[in-house]
Each structure stands twice: as C-alpha cells, then as structure tokens.
Amino acid sequence: MELKATFIKISLLFFLLGCTNHNIYKNIEDKSFVGKLHKFTILASSPKLLSLSKEAIKDTNIHLSNSPYTIVVESSKYPAHCNNPLNISNEARFDGYVKITLKKAFHKIYTIQADFYNDIDEDIIVELLKQMKEDMKIK
C-alpha cells in the first residue's frame, strides 16, 4: 500500500516538473545498517563514471578504504529528448539515469537513482551521494 502511494506521488511530481528538474527515487533496502556505516570501496560501470564518482566522493566527505561495503555507481543513457512528442507521450522525459547502490557482497542496503538531462556530470552524483549519506546517517 505504502509503495503504491509513493509511486503515485513520484509520478505526480514527474508530471508536474516535466523536463525542468530530475527526479530522485530512493529506497533503504535494509534499515539495520542505518547509522552503522562509515568506510566504503567504490565501483562504477565505466572508467568515466568511476572518475566522476571519485571526484564526487571528495565533495561529500565519504571515506574510501578497503571495506566490505561497496558503493556501486551505474548509468544508462537513452536517446530521448523533451521535445520529442513520442517520448513525452511515453513519459520518457529524460536522457538517462544514474543509480547508486550500497551493497555488502550481494546484499543490497540502499539504492538511489535520478534521471538526468543532456549528459551525466559530477553534480548529480554529489547530490545522490549527499542524499545517501543523510538517509543512511553516514558520518
């Protein structure tokens, strides 16, 4: 029930905001880790994304070291544009998304994802990492 209400709210925001802002979707998969994490390793789906992610990590004061907890950064780009009528009718009003997943081995702890327009940049990764840090109470 709660998931359905959340989906409806997110859909409404998406409709109202249109192409002007990106939307953030997040979920704490395992609440037992909230407030208990402080060091991480990082993986990314491409060298460019890894470089952007490492720079973003510096801006968020998240500590990287040898750790069983991994921040996985992925992105996907779609050939969609806000002015394409077909994409607007299908609600595909973004050019791609970036997703950050916090894991311990194969166990998902936290997931956050945001749409982006044009091209992915460090700012959106910083925004997602800061939100993750706040949600998971990372010091």
Buried (B, 14 or more C-beta within 10 A) or exposed (E): EEEEEEEEEEEEEBEEEEBEEBBBBBEBEEEEBBEEBEEBEBBBBEEEBBEBBBEBBEBBEBEEEEBEBBBBBBBEBEEBBBEEEEBBEEEBBBBBBBBBBBBBEEEBBBBBBBBBBEEBEBEBBBBBBBBBBEBBEBE
